[in-house]
Amino acid sequence: MLTARDIMTPSPLFVTVGTKVTEAARIMLEHHFNGLPVVEQDGTLRGVICQSDLVAQHKHLHMPSYFVILDAIIPLSSPRKFEEEVNRMTATTVEQAMSSDVRTVSPDATIEEIASVMAEEKYYTLPVVEAGRLVGVVGKEDVLRTLAHA
């Protein structure tokens, strides 16, 4: 049975947490990638930076709603969410703009498991992680290629 290790792209392109967002955008455009894994200097996966993360920097800022009662200002939405949105919009490094909640697979994940994650959770590329470190990526084309050669 084929696994992620068999079909993954080993040693994929990635950026480090300190990479400038402009450099990440250049790499994505140059290689026609939708996103890139973000790693620490030691190769530990920290997150993923996607084109949508960079595009979000240019959206309109949603101002939090509040009301005043007896000179007290009561927020109607989370100030933390507003702060996170401001931080993403002003990000200069990928660490500030990336998504840190990343779905990964192990090198031993079967093609069936990978296909299920992609179909059910709407992922097109999955980082392959072993002992916390990025060892490859599996994309929908990798899965389709195995079907074409079956």
N, C-alpha and C positions, 0 to 999 in steps of 0.2 A: 504494500500500500504506500502510495506516495505521500510525502510529508512536506511541510514548509521548507525544510532544509533542502529537499530535492528540487524545488521549483523557485525558490527565492532568488532575488538579486543580492548576492553577497557584497559586503562592503559598499553600501549605497552612498550616494551623495548625501551630505548632511551639513548642518550649520551648528556652531556652538552657541551657547547662551549669550555670549558677548558680541555676536555678529550684528552688524548694523542692519536695520530693516531694509534699507536701500540695497544692500548687498544681497540679502535674501531674495528680494524682488527681482534683482538682476539675474540671479541663478535660476529662479523659477521660470522667468521668461526665456532665458537662453536655452534651457533644456526642456521647455514645454511641460513643466511639472506643475501640478496643482498645489503641492505642499512639500515640505522637507522635514525630516526628523531633526529635533534639536537635542544636542547632547552636551554633557559636561566635558571638560578636557580629558577625563579618563574613559570616555565612551559610554558613560551611564546615560540612558535615555531620560530626558527631562520633559519632553513635550513634542508638539508638532506645530509648525507655523504654516498656515495655508494662505492662499490668495485671499480668501474671504476675511482672514484676520487683518490683512493689510488694507483691504478695501474698507473695512469697518472703521479705520482711522479717519475716513473722510465723510462719515455719515453725520447727520445732525445730532447734536447732543440732546437727549431727553432730560429736561429739567424736572427734578423731583417735585411732586405736589405736596402742599402743606396747607394748614389752616391755622389761624391765630385765635386763641380764646384766652381772655383775661391776661393779655400780654405774653402768653406762652406760645411758642411756635411748635406745632405738632406736625411732624412729617407723616405723610400718607404712603410714602414708599421708602424703601431701604436706602439709607445714606451710603451704605457699603457698596451697593450695586452702582450707584452714581459715581462713587470714587473709582471703582474698577473700570467703568466706562471711560472716565476721564483719563485714567492711566493708560488704557489701550490706545486712546486717540492721540496721546502725546508720546507714545513709545518711540524710543530711538534704537533699542536693541530688541532682538527677537525674544529674549526672556520676558520682556515687558508686554509683548504682543501675542505670544504663543498661547495655544491651548495646552494646559498641563494635564487634563483628564484624557488620557490617550488609551485607546483599545489596542492591545497587542496580542500576538500569538507566540507560542514557543516554537522552536525549531522542529519539535516532534508533533505539532498539530497536523492532523490529516487534512487532505484536500476537502473532504466533506465538512469538517469543522470550519475550515476557512471560508468555504462557500456559504455555509449557514450564517456565519457572522456578517459576511459581506451583504448577503441578501436581506437578512432580518434587521440588521442594525445600520444598513445603508453606508457601509464603508467601501471605498474603492481601492485603498491601499492600506496595508497593515504592517506596522513595524514588527520584525521578528526579534525577540529579546531573549537572551540567555543570561542568567545570573545578573539581571538588571542592565546588561549592556546590549546595545544595538548590534546585531550580527547580520541583518539583512532586511529586506522589505519584500512583501508579496502583494502584487497588484492583480486586479481582475484579469488583465491580459495574461498573466502567468497561469492563472487557473484555466482560462479559455484555451491557452496553448496546449495544456495537457489533454483537453477534450479533443482538439484537432489531431493530436498524435495518437489517440487511443485506438 
